[in-house]
Amino acid sequence: MIAMSGGVDSSVAAMLAIQNGECCTGAFMKLCGGSESSELNARSVAAHLGIPFETCDFTEPFTKRVITRFVDEYRRGCTPNPCVDCNRHIKFGLLLDRARLLGAGYLMTGHYARAGCDGKGRYTLKKGADASKDQSYFLYTLRQEQLAMVRFPLGGLTKKQVRELASGSGLEISGARESQDICFIPDGGHSGFITAYTGEPPRKGRFTDIGGNDLGETNGFAYYTIGQRRGLGLSMPYPPYVLDIRDGGGTVVIGEDKSLYSKKFTVQDINLIPFDMLASPVRATVKIRYKHAGQPATVWQIGKDELRIEFDEPQRAITKGQAAVIYDGDLVIGGGTIS
C-alpha cells in the first residue's frame, strides 16, 4: 500500500515502487475538509500509473486524536506538534492497520527518511539523505512492529532529484506546491481556529514578569508560544518576549530575550528505537523543534517513560509540548514530548 497525498513526493514514491516490480495499491487519507482537489490529484496519478486506488475516510479519528488534542494542548499552555500525532495515530496507525487488513506486505510513504535493520533483528530509523528535507524528526514515534512494515523510497534522494523524476515521467504533479505545516489550519491562524473550533471566546489571563509583577491582561490561551515577540501589545523598557506559559495558559511570563536560553529539560511519552531503554547516559545530538539545527547533549533515562536532557550550551526557547528528538549521527535514537 502506498500513501498518496496527490503531491510530488508520494507520487514519485509510487512510481519508483512500480518500476521496482512491486504490486501496489494507492491510498488517500481523507482527514479534514478541503482535501477534494488533493484526492483528485492522487486518484489521477494512480490511474496514470495503472494501480488500484482507494480513499480511507479517517476524518473522525483525525479530529479526535489530532485536532482535539491540538486544541487541548494549547489550552493547557503547551505548543503541540500535530504532524507527530498524525503520523503516530493515523498514517502509521490506522492506515498501517488498513494495509495489514488488505494483506499488504508493507506501507510505503513519500517521507524523506530511511528505515532499515541493524543486522541483529532490530529495526532502525535514519535521517533522509537530503538534509534540507529530512523528516525523521516527525517519525520518532515509530515502534519496531511499525518499522518492520514501512518503506521510504525517497530516503536516499534529494528533493531536486524527486522533482526531476516527476518531470521526466509524465506525471502532472511536478509543479505541485509543498504541503501545509498544519493541514487543518491552511491560513496559519491558530487562535482564530481554536476559537471557532471550541465555540468559546478566548479565556483571558495575565501577563507577569519574572518577579510575578502584573503587567496586564492577555488576549487568551491560544495567542502565545514561548519565544514569541510580536503581538504582545506591551510597552516595556526592553523588547519583551514570552518566557513561559503557566497555570494552564492563564499566566504568560514576559522577559528579555536572554532569559529564553536554558540547558536542562525533561521529556515524557518517550519512544526509543535501537533499544528498549537507556541503561546509562548517552551523548547525542538533540533537536527541540523541526527547524532546530540539533545540538550536543547528554541524555539520561530517569523513569520508564521519562528522559532528562542537558545541552552542552544553552538553547533558545525550549517549548513545552514540542517534540525533542535524539540522534546519534544519522541514526534516530528516539524522542518524546518536552514537559
CORZIGI-V446705 format. One line per field, one symbol per residue. phi: phi as a letter, one per 40 degrees, with the letter a starting at -180 (. if undefined). psi: psi as a letter, one per 40 degrees, with the letter a starting at -180 (. if undefined). burial: I if it has 9 or more other ideal C-beta (glycine too) atoms within 8 Angstrom, else O. Layout:
phi: ???
psi: ???
burial: ???
This chain:
phi: .bcbcgccccccdcccccccgccbbcbbccbacgbccccccccccccccgbcaabbcbdccccccbcccdccccccgbbcbccccccccbcbbcccccccccgccabbbcccabbabcgbgbcbbbccccccbdbcdcbccccdccccbbbbccdcbcccccccccccbgccbcbccccccbccbccgcdccccccccgbcdccabcbcccgccbhccchcccbacgcbcgcgbbbcaccbccabbfggcbbcbacdccccabbabbbfcabbcacaccadbcabbbbadcccgbcabbbcbadbabbbbccbdbcfcbdhccbbbbbgcccciiaccb
psi: hhhheeiddddddddddddeeihihihhhhdiieedddddddddddddefiiiihhhfddddddedddddddddeeeigigddddddddcdecddddddddeeidihhifigihiaieeeehiihiiidhdeeheddeeeehidddddeihgeedeiidddddddddeeehfedeiiiiidhdegdeegdddddddddeiihhiaihiadeehheaiieideeiihehdiedfihieihiihdihiffedhhhiaiddeehidiiihifihhdeidihdiiihihhheidehehihihhiheidfhihhhidiiihfhhhdihhhhigbehhdaaahh.
burial: IIIIIIIIIIIIIIIIIIOOOOOIIIIIIIIIOOIOOIIIIIIIIIOIIOIOIOIIOIIOIIIOIIIIIIIOIIIIIIIIIIIIIIIIIIIIIIIIOIIIOOOIOIIIIIIIIIIOOIOOOIIIIIIIIIOOIIIIIIIIIIOOOIIOIIIIIIIOIOIOOIIOIIOOOOIOIIOOOOOOOIIIIOOOOIIOIIIOOOOOOIIOIIIIIOOOOOIOOIOIIIIIOIIIOOOIOIOOOOOIIIIOIIOOIIIIIIIOOOIIOOOOIIIIOIIIIOOOOIOOOIOIIIIIOOOIOOIOIIIIIOOOOIIIIOIOOOIOOIIIIIIIIIIOOOIIIIIIIIO
